[in-house]
Amino acid sequence: MFSSAEAAWRGTRPAALRLSGIWLLRGCSVALFLGLWEVAGLIPISIAFPTFSETFAVLLEMVADGRMGKAYSFTLQPLVIGVGLSAVFGVALGVLLGLSRSFEWFWVPLFIVMQAAPMAALIPLVTFVYGIGVTAKVVSVIIMAAPIIVLNAYKAVRHANPSLVQMCRSFQGTRWQEIVKVIVPDASPLIFAGLRLGVAAGFIGVILAELLITPTGIGDLITYHRSVAEYPEMYAAIFSIIVFSAITVGLLEKVEVLLFRPEKKG
């Protein structure tokens, strides 16, 4: 007979092994990609394509001399403001659309079109209305992030568990109690998933804005080093925003699992 501690350890061992196996496969995937990048740069497939080792060395240099930190200080400002506004007003509008069919007929098709259409093509037009300052970049982030957040919140509320809603009504719950204590909590996982996807779209919006509206931040690094043919620096800037966005979205996914999806822990 096993002790309770030993039995618990044996029960958690398969889960730990599965988790370690997942991380091993992910590490192999990243290593394979970086290895192919290194080989492609050594061939080389293009004179404008550096090796990963050269790009990473330049990235460390740009971090050490402060260029990367200064660039991110400009990039994160419109990103945080745009995503914050999209989250607050997008979730509120999405919940309202899910609860009221009076607003649904007009707003939902509009956001579906915004999500399906190539909204990035509208970013240069933003400059004609808002100029080339921070406001234009914030609007660009909102254009990319808001449709995703609104539609996810709308669908989450509209598809809330009907059994829970009926149970609330059978216990004589008011409409306000039904919304606050049943519908919104049940829809919270999908709403947060929409926020995570909205943040990812916001990164795309802010980089496009910096490339197409005003060359500042990471977009300025990419544009400048491309213009002077310093390709390792250009790829270092691109690689940094990919890594930064991936880490940010990954952390948000961890928060989502921790708060709303405890069955996925471990």
N, C-alpha and C positions, 0 to 999 in steps of 0.2 A: 504494500500500500504506500502511495506517495503522500507526503505531507501536503498541507494546503498551499504552502508557498511554492513547493516544487511543482504541484499541479498547475498553479497559476502561471508559473514560468513556462511550463510545457505548452500551456494553452496560448500564450502570447508569442511563442517562438515562431510558428508558421507565419503569423502576420509580420513579424520583424524581418523574417527572411524574404517575404514577398516585397516589403518596402525597400530593403537593401537591393533586391534584384531590380526593382524599378529604377532606383537611383543609378545602379550600375549601367543599365541600358541607356538611360539619359546621358550619363557621362560618356559612354561609348559613342553615342550619336554626335555629341558636341565635339569629341576628339576626332571623329571621322571627318566632320565638316571642316574643322580647322586644319586637319591634315591635307585634305583636298585643296583647301585654300593655299596652303604652303606650296604644294606641288604645282598648282596652277601658276603661282607667282614665280617659281623657279624655272618653268619651261622656257619663257613666259608666254601666256596666252595673249598678252598685250603689253606694250611698254607702259601703259597706264594702269597696270594691275600689279601692285607690290605683293610681296609675301606677307603671311600673317605675322611672322616674327619681326619683320621690319615695321609693320603697322603697329604692332603692340608696343615695340620700343618707342616709337614716336608718340603713341598715346600716353605712355608713362611720362615722357618728357613734357607733353602738353599739360598734364595734370600737375607735374612738379613746378612748372614755371607760372602756373595760375591761369593760363589761357582757357583751359577747359572750364574751370570754375567760374570765370568771368562770363563765358558764353552761356553757361547754364543759368546764371543769375538773370540774364535777359530772356532766355527761353521759357523758364518756369513761371515767370510773372503772368503773361497772358494765358498760359496753360492752366494754372491754378484758378485764375479768375474765371476763365471760360468754362472749365469743368465744374467749378463750384456753382455758377449760375445755372448751368445745364442740369446739374443734379437737383438743386432746390426746386426750380420752376418746372423742370422736366418730370420729376417724380410727382409733384403736386398736380400737374396737368394730366399725366397718365392715370393717376388714381381717379381724378374727376371724370375722365373719359370712360374709365371702366365702370364707374358707378352711375353715370347719367347717359342715356341714349340720346338725349336732346343735343348734347355737344358732339356726340360721336360721328354723326352723319357728315359734319363739315371738317372736323380736325383730323380724324383718323386717315381718310384718303390723302390729305395734304402731307402728313408725315410719312405715309407709305411711299408717296412719290418722292419725297426728299431723301428717304433712305435708299430707294432704288436708283434714283437719278445720279449722274456723276457730278455731285455737288462741288467737287474740287475745281471744276471748270468755272464756278462762280466766284472763286476767291479773288482773282484779279479784278473783278467788277466791284468788289467791296471797296477798293481804293477810291473809286469815283464818288462814293457816298461818305466814307469815314476817313479818307486820307491814308497816310502811311504810318500812323502812330500805333500805339498799343491797342486802341479801340478796334482798329481794323483786324488785328490779330485775334483779339478776344472774340469778335464776331465770327471769324473763320473757325475757331475752335468750336463755338456753339453750333455753327452750321453742320459740322461733322459729328458732334457728340449728341446733340439734343434729340434728333429723330430716333436714335437707338434707345436712349433712356426713356423717352416718352412711350414708345411702342412696347417696350418690355414691361414697363409699369402698367400700361393699359391691359396687355394680355394677361399679366399676372393677376390683376384684380378681377378681370372678366372671367377668368377660369379658376377662381377661388373654389375650394372644396364645397360643393352644394350641400353635402351632408352636415357640415359644420354650420352652415348658414341656417339650415332648417332646424337644427338643434337649438341654435340661439333663439329663433323665432318661437319654437315650442316652449321655451322657458320664459316667454313674454319679454324677450330682450327688445330694447328700443332700436331704432334705425342707427342711431349714433353708436350704441354699444355693439351692434352688428358690424359696423364698419371698423371701429377702433379695436375691438377685442377679438374679432374673428377674421374679417376679410383682409385687412392690412397685415396682421401677423402671418396669416397663411400665405400671402403673396410676397412677403419679405425676401425669401430666398431668390426668387426670380427678379425682383426689383433690384436687389444688390448685384445680381449677375449682369443686369442691364447697366448698372453703374460701372462695373468693371469693363464691360465692352465699350461704354462711352468714354472711359479714360483712354483706352487704346485708340479709339477714333480721334480723341482730342490730340494725342501725340502726332497723328498724321496731319491734323489741321494746323497745328502750330508750326510744324516743319515746312509744310507747303506755304504757309503765310510768310515765313522767313525767307523762303526761296523765291517767292513770286511777288511779295509786297515790298518788304524792306529787309535787306541783308543784315540781320543782327543775330546775335546768339549763335547757336549751332549752325543755322543756315548760313550765317556770314562766314564761318570757318569753312564750310563745304564750298561755298561760292568762291571765296578768295583763293583757297589753295588749288582749286580746279583751274582758276584763271591763270595762275602762275606755274601750273604744271607740277605742283608739289603733291603728288598723288598719295604717298603714305599718310600725310597729314589729312588729306581729304577723306581717305578711307578710315582713318582713326576717328574722325568726327562722326562719320556714319556709323561705325561700329559702336561708338559710345552711346549714341541715342538708341540703337537697337538693344543694347544690354540694359540701359537704364529703363527703357519702357518695359522690357521683359521682366525685370526685377520688380518694378512697380506693380504690374498686372499680376505677377505671381504672389506678391505680398497681399494684394487685395483678395486674391483667391483663397489664401490662407485665412484671412479674416472672415471671408464668407463661410468657409467650412467651420471655423471656430464658433461663429455666432448662429448660423442658420442650418448647417448640415452636419450635425455631430455624428451621424451614421457613417460619414466618410473619413473620420479621424483615424489615423494609423493605416 
